[in-house]
Amino acid sequence: MAHEDARDGARQGQKVSLTGIKPTGEPHLGNYIGAIRPALEMASSYESIYFIADYHALTSVRDRASLAGWTRSVGATWVALGLDPKQTIFYRQSDVPEIFELTWVLSCVTGKGLMNRAHAYKAARDRNAEAGIADLDAGINMGLFNYPVLMAVDILIMNADVVPVGQDQVQHLEIAADVAGSFNHLFGDVYALKIPEAVTPPGDTGRVLPGLDGRKMSKSYGNTIPLFAPEARLRKLVRSIKSDSTPVEEPKAPDTSAAFQLYENFATPGDVADMRRRLEAGGTGWGELKNALFEAINTRLTPLRERYEELMVPGSELDTILADGAEQARDRARPVLAGVRRAIGIDAL
């Protein structure tokens, strides 16, 4: 096909990098700094594949309008921030049915004990134990329990070489490697799945972006600053960032300030150094820092916000990008699934 020919040059000598994004809320500043920006930078070194993991979101999202809106928001966010569909395959997980057939096959070669050790499942049981609930599996759906297999298939069906992850996500890659190893042990004489590796994106130092309350910015804490919040809402949120009561005239410790840590990620190095000097000298209050932070974020994001809003309109270019990406993703998935079907005996050898 034409799009395959267009990528022939890019594929020569390049490993395949895969990134999945779960639509469980509005993308926020922490997503941008911690995941989106580093992942986009990897596109220059790898043949890159990005997908919206909308079926993964079903483990927790129960409102159809929210799922639809967040899925579109994630897609619009990545394109607005610089994802180039001419260089990157970008698709919705739900548009690639081959993923879900392979999920059943690999579920049948995956040990339950491996799933028992998955972090998300263990964390859910621990919360029940802390709440004094006798049935430690109460409220845990099979989607949450089985999702590591679906995640493994997301990776394996695209023949990904590497997956950029933070330290807290390395287990996902270990499980994917174990699942592929189990399949290969049983059927590898006919068809073997590629074993993926975890990589740390460039610039990932392990430092997390703080939220409004000083903790890690996370939707689960309700302390996020949406990436494309309207200007008035952005200003209000920035002004609400938690700060201590040190008087304006007193010296301050910038590195203990959530607002300053955010400022470091959006202001120029010169402005950051100047603000640090002024805070440490005294005479500059947290309010002045927050005003500077708002200006830095708003200056960076205003043109991107306009692009995002264009893409959010139904029938925009985003629909074409995702439809084309789904076709390309299925072109990659079909040979993998065909090999697996031959190996297990579903299709004649």
C-alpha positions as CSV (number, residue, x, y, z in Angstrom):
1,M,0.0,0.0,0.0
2,A,1.0,3.6,-0.5
3,H,1.5,4.4,3.1
4,E,3.7,1.4,3.6
5,D,5.9,2.5,0.7
6,A,6.2,6.0,2.3
7,R,7.6,4.5,5.4
8,D,10.1,2.1,3.9
9,G,12.9,4.6,4.3
10,A,12.0,5.3,7.9
11,R,11.9,1.6,8.8
12,Q,15.4,0.8,7.5
13,G,17.6,0.4,10.5
14,Q,15.1,1.9,13.0
15,K,13.6,0.2,15.9
16,V,9.9,0.5,16.6
17,S,8.7,2.5,19.6
18,L,5.2,2.1,20.9
19,T,3.4,4.5,23.3
20,G,-0.2,4.1,24.6
21,I,-2.3,6.8,26.3
22,K,-5.4,6.0,28.4
23,P,-8.3,8.5,28.1
24,T,-9.4,8.8,31.7
25,G,-9.5,12.6,32.0
26,E,-8.4,15.8,30.5
27,P,-4.6,15.8,29.6
28,H,-2.8,18.0,32.1
29,L,0.6,19.7,32.5
30,G,2.1,16.7,34.2
31,N,1.1,14.5,31.2
32,Y,2.8,17.0,28.9
33,I,6.1,17.3,30.8
34,G,6.4,13.7,32.1
35,A,5.1,11.7,29.1
36,I,4.0,13.5,26.0
37,R,7.0,15.8,25.4
38,P,9.6,13.0,26.0
39,A,7.7,10.5,23.8
40,L,7.4,13.0,20.9
41,E,11.1,13.6,21.1
42,M,11.7,9.9,20.6
43,A,10.0,10.1,17.2
44,S,13.3,11.3,15.6
45,S,15.2,8.1,16.7
46,Y,12.5,5.4,16.3
47,E,9.8,4.4,14.0
48,S,7.1,5.6,16.3
49,I,3.6,4.3,17.0
50,Y,1.1,6.0,19.3
51,F,-2.3,4.8,20.2
52,I,-5.3,5.9,22.4
53,A,-6.0,3.1,24.8
54,D,-9.8,3.6,25.0
55,Y,-10.7,0.0,25.9
56,H,-8.3,0.2,28.8
57,A,-10.2,3.1,30.2
58,L,-13.3,0.9,30.6
59,T,-11.8,-0.5,33.8
60,S,-12.8,2.7,35.5
61,V,-14.8,5.0,33.1
62,R,-18.6,4.3,33.1
63,D,-19.9,7.4,31.4
64,R,-20.2,7.2,27.6
65,A,-20.0,10.9,27.1
66,S,-16.9,11.2,29.2
67,L,-15.1,8.3,27.4
68,A,-15.9,9.8,24.0
69,G,-14.9,13.3,25.0
70,W,-11.6,12.2,26.7
71,T,-10.7,10.0,23.8
72,R,-11.1,12.9,21.4
73,S,-9.2,15.2,23.8
74,V,-6.2,12.9,24.0
75,G,-6.1,12.6,20.2
76,A,-6.4,16.4,19.7
77,T,-3.7,17.0,22.4
78,W,-1.1,14.8,20.8
79,V,-1.6,16.3,17.4
80,A,-1.7,19.9,18.7
81,L,1.6,19.3,20.6
82,G,3.4,18.1,17.5
83,L,2.6,14.5,16.6
84,D,3.2,14.3,12.9
85,P,0.9,11.7,11.3
86,K,3.2,11.5,8.3
87,Q,5.9,10.1,10.5
88,T,3.9,8.4,13.2
89,I,1.2,5.8,13.2
90,F,-1.6,7.2,15.5
91,Y,-4.8,5.2,16.1
92,R,-7.5,4.3,18.6
93,Q,-7.1,0.9,20.2
94,S,-10.8,0.1,19.6
95,D,-10.3,0.5,15.8
96,V,-8.0,-2.5,15.6
97,P,-10.1,-5.7,16.3
98,E,-7.1,-7.9,15.8
99,I,-5.9,-6.8,19.3
100,F,-8.9,-8.3,21.0
101,E,-8.6,-11.7,19.3
102,L,-5.0,-12.0,20.2
103,T,-5.8,-11.0,23.8
104,W,-7.9,-14.1,24.2
105,V,-5.2,-16.3,22.7
106,L,-2.5,-15.0,25.0
107,S,-4.8,-15.0,28.0
108,C,-4.9,-18.8,27.5
109,V,-1.1,-19.1,27.9
110,T,-0.7,-16.6,30.7
111,G,-0.6,-17.9,34.3
112,K,-3.0,-16.5,36.8
113,G,-0.2,-16.1,39.3
114,L,1.5,-13.6,37.0
115,M,-1.7,-11.5,37.0
116,N,-2.0,-11.8,40.8
117,R,1.3,-9.9,41.1
118,A,0.3,-7.0,38.8
119,H,0.6,-3.7,40.7
120,A,-2.8,-2.3,39.9
121,Y,-4.6,-5.5,41.1
122,K,-2.5,-5.7,44.3
123,A,-3.1,-2.0,45.0
124,A,-6.9,-2.5,44.7
125,R,-6.7,-5.4,47.1
126,D,-4.6,-3.4,49.5
127,R,-7.1,-0.6,49.5
128,N,-9.8,-3.1,50.5
129,A,-7.7,-4.5,53.3
130,E,-7.0,-1.0,54.6
131,A,-10.7,-0.3,54.5
132,G,-11.4,-3.4,56.6
133,I,-13.3,-5.1,53.7
134,A,-13.2,-8.9,54.3
135,D,-13.5,-9.8,50.6
136,L,-10.2,-8.4,49.2
137,D,-11.6,-8.7,45.6
138,A,-14.7,-6.6,46.3
139,G,-15.3,-4.0,43.6
140,I,-12.5,-5.4,41.4
141,N,-13.6,-6.1,37.8
142,M,-12.1,-8.7,35.5
143,G,-11.0,-5.9,33.2
144,L,-8.7,-4.6,35.9
145,F,-7.4,-8.1,36.7
146,N,-6.8,-9.0,33.0
147,Y,-5.7,-5.6,31.7
148,P,-1.9,-6.6,31.7
149,V,-2.6,-9.1,29.1
150,L,-4.4,-6.6,26.9
151,M,-1.5,-4.2,27.5
152,A,0.9,-6.9,26.4
153,V,-1.0,-7.5,23.2
154,D,-1.0,-3.8,22.4
155,I,2.8,-4.1,22.4
156,L,3.3,-7.5,20.8
157,I,0.8,-7.1,17.9
158,M,2.7,-4.1,16.7
159,N,6.1,-5.9,16.8
160,A,7.4,-3.1,19.0
161,D,11.1,-3.2,19.9
162,V,10.9,-0.7,22.7
163,V,8.3,1.0,24.9
164,P,9.1,4.2,26.7
165,V,8.1,4.0,30.4
166,G,8.7,5.5,33.8
167,Q,10.1,3.4,36.6
168,D,6.6,2.7,37.9
169,Q,5.6,1.1,34.6
170,V,8.5,-1.3,34.1
171,Q,6.4,-4.2,35.4
172,H,4.1,-3.8,32.3
173,L,7.0,-4.6,30.0
174,E,8.2,-7.5,32.2
175,I,4.7,-9.0,32.0
176,A,4.6,-8.5,28.2
177,A,8.0,-10.3,27.9
178,D,6.7,-13.1,30.1
179,V,3.5,-13.5,28.1
180,A,5.4,-13.5,24.8
181,G,7.9,-16.0,26.3
182,S,5.1,-18.4,27.3
183,F,3.7,-18.3,23.8
184,N,7.1,-18.7,22.2
185,H,7.9,-21.7,24.4
186,L,4.7,-23.5,23.3
187,F,4.5,-22.4,19.7
188,G,7.7,-20.7,18.7
189,D,8.7,-23.4,16.3
190,V,6.0,-22.1,14.0
191,Y,5.7,-18.4,14.9
192,A,7.5,-16.4,17.6
193,L,6.5,-13.1,19.1
194,K,9.1,-10.3,19.4
195,I,10.2,-9.7,23.0
196,P,10.0,-5.9,23.8
197,E,12.3,-3.9,26.0
198,A,11.6,-0.9,28.3
199,V,13.4,2.4,27.6
200,T,13.5,5.7,29.4
201,P,12.6,8.6,27.2
202,P,15.2,11.4,26.7
203,G,15.1,14.0,29.5
204,D,13.2,11.7,31.9
205,T,15.0,12.2,35.1
206,G,12.4,10.6,37.3
207,R,11.3,13.9,38.7
208,V,7.5,14.3,38.8
209,L,5.6,17.6,38.2
210,P,3.7,18.8,41.3
211,G,0.0,19.5,41.3
212,L,-2.0,22.2,43.0
213,D,-1.5,20.7,46.5
214,G,2.2,19.9,46.1
215,R,1.7,16.2,45.6
216,K,2.4,14.5,42.2
217,M,0.1,16.0,39.6
218,S,-2.5,13.2,39.1
219,K,-6.1,12.9,38.1
220,S,-6.5,10.5,41.0
221,Y,-5.6,13.3,43.4
222,G,-7.8,15.9,41.7
223,N,-4.9,18.3,41.7
224,T,-4.2,18.8,38.0
225,I,-4.0,21.8,35.7
226,P,-5.6,20.9,32.4
227,L,-3.2,21.4,29.5
228,F,-5.6,23.4,27.4
229,A,-7.7,25.1,30.1
230,P,-9.2,28.5,28.9
231,E,-7.0,31.4,29.9
232,A,-9.3,32.6,32.8
233,R,-9.5,29.1,34.3
234,L,-5.7,28.6,33.9
235,R,-5.1,31.8,35.8
236,K,-7.4,30.8,38.6
237,L,-5.8,27.4,38.9
238,V,-2.3,28.7,39.0
239,R,-3.3,31.2,41.7
240,S,-4.6,28.4,43.8
241,I,-1.3,26.4,43.9
242,K,-0.5,25.7,47.5
243,S,2.2,27.9,49.1
244,D,3.5,28.6,52.6
245,S,3.0,31.8,54.6
246,T,6.5,33.2,54.3
247,P,6.2,37.0,54.2
248,V,7.0,38.8,51.0
249,E,10.1,40.4,52.4
250,E,11.6,37.2,53.8
251,P,14.0,34.9,51.8
252,K,12.4,31.8,50.3
253,A,13.5,28.3,49.3
254,P,12.4,27.9,45.7
255,D,12.9,24.2,45.5
256,T,10.3,23.6,48.2
257,S,7.7,25.5,46.1
258,A,5.3,23.6,43.7
259,A,4.8,26.8,41.7
260,F,8.6,27.2,41.2
261,Q,9.0,23.6,40.1
262,L,6.3,24.2,37.5
263,Y,8.0,27.5,36.5
264,E,11.2,25.7,35.8
265,N,9.5,23.6,33.2
266,F,7.8,26.5,31.3
267,A,10.0,29.6,31.7
268,T,13.3,30.3,29.9
269,P,16.5,29.3,31.8
270,G,17.3,33.0,32.2
271,D,14.0,33.8,33.7
272,V,14.2,30.8,36.0
273,A,17.6,31.8,37.3
274,D,16.4,35.4,37.9
275,M,13.3,34.2,39.7
276,R,15.4,31.9,41.9
277,R,17.8,34.7,42.8
278,R,14.9,37.1,43.7
279,L,13.1,34.5,45.9
280,E,16.2,33.6,47.8
281,A,17.0,37.3,48.3
282,G,13.6,38.1,49.7
283,G,11.3,40.9,48.6
284,T,9.5,38.7,46.0
285,G,6.3,36.9,47.2
286,W,4.7,33.7,46.1
287,G,1.9,35.7,44.4
288,E,4.5,37.3,42.1
289,L,5.9,33.9,41.2
290,K,2.4,32.6,40.4
291,N,1.8,35.5,38.1
292,A,5.0,34.8,36.3
293,L,4.1,31.1,36.1
294,F,0.8,31.9,34.6
295,E,2.4,34.1,31.9
296,A,5.0,31.5,31.1
297,I,2.4,28.7,30.7
298,N,-0.1,30.8,28.8
299,T,2.6,32.1,26.4
300,R,3.7,28.6,25.7
301,L,0.3,27.1,25.3
302,T,-1.9,29.7,23.7
303,P,-1.1,28.9,20.0
304,L,-1.3,25.2,20.9
305,R,-4.7,25.7,22.6
306,E,-6.0,27.2,19.4
307,R,-4.9,24.2,17.4
308,Y,-6.4,21.8,20.0
309,E,-9.8,23.6,19.9
310,E,-9.8,23.2,16.1
311,L,-9.1,19.5,16.3
312,M,-11.8,19.0,19.0
313,V,-14.6,19.9,16.5
314,P,-16.3,16.8,15.1
315,G,-15.4,16.2,11.5
316,S,-12.0,18.0,11.9
317,E,-8.7,16.7,10.5
318,L,-8.4,14.5,13.6
319,D,-11.0,12.1,12.3
320,T,-9.0,11.6,9.1
321,I,-5.7,11.2,11.0
322,L,-7.2,8.5,13.3
323,A,-8.9,6.6,10.4
324,D,-5.7,6.5,8.4
325,G,-3.8,5.5,11.5
326,A,-6.2,2.6,12.1
327,E,-5.7,1.3,8.6
328,Q,-1.9,1.4,9.0
329,A,-2.1,-0.2,12.5
330,R,-4.3,-3.1,11.1
331,D,-1.8,-3.6,8.3
332,R,0.8,-4.2,11.0
333,A,-1.4,-6.3,13.2
334,R,-2.8,-8.7,10.6
335,P,0.5,-10.6,9.9
336,V,1.2,-11.1,13.6
337,L,-2.3,-12.5,14.2
338,A,-2.1,-14.7,11.1
339,G,1.2,-16.1,12.4
340,V,-0.3,-16.8,15.8
341,R,-3.4,-18.5,14.3
342,R,-1.1,-20.8,12.2
343,A,1.0,-21.6,15.3
344,I,-2.0,-22.6,17.5
345,G,-3.7,-24.6,14.8
346,I,-6.7,-22.4,14.1
347,D,-5.7,-21.9,10.5
348,A,-4.3,-24.8,8.4
349,L,-0.5,-25.0,8.3
